[in-house]
Amino acid sequence: MSDPALPHSVPSFNELYEAHVDAVHALLTRLLGPSPDREDVLQQAFLQVHLALPRFRGDASLATFVRRIAVHVAVDHLRGRHRHLVPTDPTAMDELIDPGAAPAARATARRGLVALFTALAELDADKRVAFVLTAIEGLSMREAAALVGASPDAVKQRALAARRQLEARLTERTAP
């Protein structure tokens, strides 16, 4: 059922939430890691969507509108943290690992994910988001730029700087 206060093509908030919550949760997992803060950020993102919905003009798709808000809430969260929380409990990574994998493969994947999320936590918010959106989400520089409100060149520079920093950190951690 559509909300009568919104254009006819916009679903109700409940329908919008149901249609987008899984994608936003997955996006926030990639941006923030499997941190305990993720659920709070998810709630904050949908609160912001709810508040912004009356201003939705249809210039972009509803999915893009929701993702843009979720990215901005995640960036605000990353910028506001005084310390970066990375789950050290290996079981925090379990939701990201194939449950059918052999125990040795699961242990190796856990160690790799802890190293990756630790290295990601060392990036500033803008670099981290640019890297995740382009390298992990597979967005073009232009698409990522539209989500973060920056130029494609700025996103490219941030993503490249993040890649260099991540490669250096991961090399340091795996060096004997």
Beta strands, then each sheet from edge to edge (+ up, - down):
end
